[in-house]
Amino acid sequence: MLVPRQQVPGLTVETLDSGTFDLAQDGAEFATLVVFYRGLHCPICATYLKELGRLTPDFAAKGVKTVAISSDTKDRAQQMAEKVGHEALRFGYGLSLSAAKEWGLYISTSRGTTSIGIEEPALFSEPGVFLVRGDGTLYFASVQTMPFVRPHFQEMIGALDFVQKNDYPARGEYTGAV
């Protein structure tokens, strides 16, 4: 389990247009918003990433870099990027399922062709959203077992105003006995 205020696992994937993404070297002023998505087969992911793409400049204004990552192949990631249509949003691909598990993501098996007629991969990770501070520590995490009910990016932008103004610490860091 990842713990707020503690180091996250390493994360390195190829991107469509930005070379190799290495979270440890990303250099975000405040944090990097890492959004793991299910893949091209997921219509909910496409809608969700369109919103992230639309708001990427707003995140950037607050010192937050964004990246969307899946275990899809380069070709499938390219197709998703074209669906999303926001060039400022970085797309990473080829996430290993072992790396997905390190990040606490759930892994699903294929159920065949989806409602939009695209075949699911044999195995793929379910969604997760992580805000990782520039020092590599976890600030915020949300992990899903299903494609539904994900954090709203617009709410995150509003929360960042409060967080940054008040130097609000990451919460959920206690790991002792209860």
C-alpha angles and dihedrals in degrees: 000000000000114000127209114250090022128102117274121222118272115274123196125160137151117257131210098240109002105060118235116356111216112177092205090058099038094107099207114176093226108000148321118248106216113195115189111199132190098241145257092312092066116088091186089057091054092053091045093050092048087060091047090049092049091051098040092099089052090052090047090054087060094049095261122131119203133214132173115208135184139162089247122123120259091260094052091045089052091052090051092048089053091050091049093046101197113123094193091065113088117222120207123191141185097049106176115235089231089058089047089055091049087058091051096251119153118240122221133194124231120273092188125248118008129225089272093053099254122130116240116232116254088255130009139161125256120233128291134172120203132178107203120189120230090257090061097255124132116253102168136005137182121176124185133200091200136037091249135089107023131171114280114243094209089058090050091055090052091047091051089062090058094040094051096041093050100032086236112194126231110265132215094052098130113110102164130107119302 
